[in-house]
Every structure is written in C-alpha cells, then in structure tokens.
Amino acid sequence: MPRSLHRFKLAAPLMSLMLVVAPTGAQPTASLPTIAYSGGDGSTIRKAVVIGGARSPAEGLAAELEWIRQNLPGATLQSRGRVTGPPHYDVVTVRLAAGALMDLHFDITAFIAE
C-alpha cells in the first residue's frame, strides 16, 4: 500500500495550544504516562524517534513537543504532516534556534488508531 504525506501549516490558535502543552522550560505533567523514546535521532524515517507509553494522539503530540524541547532547545514548530502506513509517522518541521529548518520524524504507530 503506498504511503502518502499529508502536510499542513499550523494555524495560530493551534500553535498557541501547543505552546501551552509543552512550553520551553516546563516539566512533563503528572497526567501524562511515562513516555519512553527509542529509535534514532528523527532525521529520517529510518531514524525516526519511536514514542512509547503514549495512550492517545494528544499524549503522543505532547511527547513529540517534549522531545523537541529537550533535544533542540529554542526550536519552534513550523508545520506537521503525517505519513500514513502502517507504520505511521508524524513529520514535524521545526525552525532551529540558529534559523535553519529541520524535518523530524516520529513513529506514532503505537498510539494511532488504524
């Protein structure tokens, strides 16, 4: 089955919501399960960051934002897309603190409904 990439720009209200979910310097909330990251550095689909422990897409998104906050300080979210599978991936474009754009790949198969 062919994979397709659905990419969309974040609307201002959604961006505001995301910043509330995982603001810079914040610790993960107690309401989130224990999240475990494995896999690679997210630079390609083959090196995707695998998110374990998320129970829903909302928790998975919060985990993605937390991984970005921890690993790429100062990065800002620019857009999100989805590669449908299985396996399923989110492709997140961030602007790094130095100004360059970077695509990150997250394996979201564990918490996305088929």
Kinemage of the C-alpha trace (Angstrom):
@kinemage 1
@onewidth
@group {chain A} dominant
@subgroup {mainchain}
@vectorlist {calphas} color= white
{ca met a 1} P 0.000 0.000 0.000
{ca pro a 2} L 1.540 3.374 -0.952
{ca arg a 3} L 2.316 5.851 1.759
{ca ser a 4} L 1.175 9.400 1.488
{ca leu a 5} L 2.399 12.510 3.209
{ca his a 6} L -0.206 14.954 4.401
{ca arg a 7} L 1.398 18.247 5.417
{ca phe a 8} L -0.340 21.259 6.826
{ca lys a 9} L 0.644 24.598 8.280
{ca leu a 10} L -0.212 25.195 11.904
{ca ala a 11} L -2.923 27.730 12.461
{ca ala a 12} L -2.235 30.392 15.075
{ca pro a 13} L -4.789 29.016 17.597
{ca leu a 14} L -3.316 25.517 17.287
{ca met a 15} L 0.202 26.851 17.710
{ca ser a 16} L -0.882 28.638 20.888
{ca leu a 17} L -2.401 25.436 22.230
{ca met a 18} L 0.788 23.527 21.521
{ca leu a 19} L 2.897 26.091 23.302
{ca val a 20} L 0.666 25.696 26.346
{ca val a 21} L 1.058 21.901 26.223
{ca ala a 22} L 4.873 21.974 26.307
{ca pro a 23} L 6.307 25.423 26.920
{ca thr a 24} L 10.062 25.859 26.998
{ca gly a 25} L 11.435 25.021 30.412
{ca ala a 26} L 8.350 23.131 31.564
{ca gln a 27} L 8.492 19.649 33.020
{ca pro a 28} L 6.177 16.910 31.721
{ca thr a 29} L 2.868 16.959 33.516
{ca ala a 30} L 1.901 14.269 36.004
{ca ser a 31} L -1.178 13.451 33.904
{ca leu a 32} L 0.993 12.074 31.086
{ca pro a 33} L 2.132 8.473 31.325
{ca thr a 34} L 5.785 7.600 31.469
{ca ile a 35} L 6.994 8.292 27.960
{ca ala a 36} L 9.926 6.346 26.566
{ca tyr a 37} L 11.837 7.445 23.488
{ca ser a 38} L 13.748 4.967 21.371
{ca gly a 39} L 14.866 4.617 17.783
{ca gly a 40} L 17.059 7.242 16.200
{ca asp a 41} L 17.526 10.987 16.107
{ca gly a 42} L 14.475 11.674 13.914
{ca ser a 43} L 16.487 12.978 10.966
{ca thr a 44} L 14.932 10.441 8.546
{ca ile a 45} L 12.061 7.947 8.595
{ca arg a 46} L 14.599 5.148 9.051
{ca lys a 47} L 15.966 7.035 12.069
{ca ala a 48} L 12.546 8.019 13.434
{ca val a 49} L 12.077 8.713 17.128
{ca val a 50} L 9.767 5.981 18.443
{ca ile a 51} L 7.382 7.216 21.131
{ca gly a 52} L 6.392 4.592 23.674
{ca gly a 53} L 3.920 4.953 26.525
{ca ala a 54} L 1.504 7.453 24.952
{ca arg a 55} L -2.126 6.357 25.307
{ca ser a 56} L -3.674 8.754 22.790
{ca pro a 57} L -2.772 11.075 19.921
{ca ala a 58} L -2.912 14.045 22.311
{ca glu a 59} L -0.372 12.439 24.648
{ca gly a 60} L 1.740 11.494 21.641
{ca leu a 61} L 1.756 15.095 20.396
{ca ala a 62} L 2.741 16.317 23.858
{ca ala a 63} L 5.563 13.730 23.841
{ca glu a 64} L 6.779 14.961 20.436
{ca leu a 65} L 6.867 18.540 21.694
{ca glu a 66} L 8.689 17.467 24.856
{ca trp a 67} L 11.308 15.576 22.808
{ca ile a 68} L 11.854 18.694 20.683
{ca arg a 69} L 12.127 20.890 23.791
{ca gln a 70} L 14.676 18.550 25.371
{ca asn a 71} L 16.771 17.864 22.283
{ca leu a 72} L 16.556 21.080 20.254
{ca pro a 73} L 16.409 23.999 22.709
{ca gly a 74} L 14.973 27.119 21.141
{ca ala a 75} L 13.386 25.290 18.181
{ca thr a 76} L 9.924 26.418 17.132
{ca leu a 77} L 7.270 24.326 15.433
{ca gln a 78} L 6.552 25.327 11.827
{ca ser a 79} L 4.328 22.546 10.433
{ca arg a 80} L 3.253 18.945 10.932
{ca gly a 81} L 2.492 16.248 8.429
{ca arg a 82} L 1.590 12.587 8.572
{ca val a 83} L 2.891 9.606 6.642
{ca thr a 84} L 0.136 7.018 6.673
{ca gly a 85} L 1.082 3.371 6.824
{ca pro a 86} L 1.337 1.231 8.793
{ca pro a 87} L 3.734 2.141 10.184
{ca his a 88} L 2.532 5.700 10.798
{ca tyr a 89} L 4.805 8.719 11.192
{ca asp a 90} L 4.469 12.373 12.062
{ca val a 91} L 6.845 14.621 10.137
{ca val a 92} L 7.397 17.811 12.089
{ca thr a 93} L 9.220 20.807 10.640
{ca val a 94} L 10.951 22.989 13.202
{ca arg a 95} L 12.962 26.169 12.907
{ca leu a 96} L 16.140 25.715 14.903
{ca ala a 97} L 17.420 28.463 17.191
{ca ala a 98} L 20.088 29.254 14.557
{ca gly a 99} L 17.339 29.796 11.942
{ca ala a 100} L 17.626 26.651 9.798
{ca leu a 101} L 14.589 24.469 9.080
{ca met a 102} L 14.713 20.787 10.021
{ca asp a 103} L 12.278 17.908 9.470
{ca leu a 104} L 11.877 15.465 12.361
{ca his a 105} L 10.258 12.045 12.034
{ca phe a 106} L 8.300 10.399 14.868
{ca asp a 107} L 6.979 6.831 14.716
{ca ile a 108} L 3.437 7.176 16.085
{ca thr a 109} L 2.175 3.704 15.216
{ca ala a 110} L 1.746 2.671 18.867
{ca phe a 111} L -0.896 5.289 19.673
{ca ile a 112} L -2.654 5.998 16.358
{ca ala a 113} L -5.903 4.197 15.580
{ca glu a 114} L -5.778 2.354 12.288
